[in-house]
Amino acid sequence: MTKPADESQKQIRLEMIRQAFQNKAPQMYKELKSLGQLQKFLEDHEAKMMACYNEEENKAWEKTLATFLDFEDPPSFDETSSPMG
């Protein structure tokens, strides 16, 4: 499975942004396109989007580590209470 943040997916992300921009803000899209600034806008927007994604992915990883690596012995640990039986 390819992750959305993979560099190989950049063109797909740019096209997704372009389509959404064209559909949801057609006047601004046409203006930037006519000024020759559309590609720069798309690249900048994609970079911001991926920075946000990576930040959230890192937060999720830190939360996962904190959850699954948080071990401690119970107050009265002995062989009979071992998780291994």
Secondary structure, DSSP 8 states (H G I E B T S, - for coil): ---TTSGGGHHHHHHHHHHHHHHH-HHHHHHHHHTT-HHHHHHHHHHHHHHHHHHHHHHHHHHHHHHHT-----TT--GGG-TT-
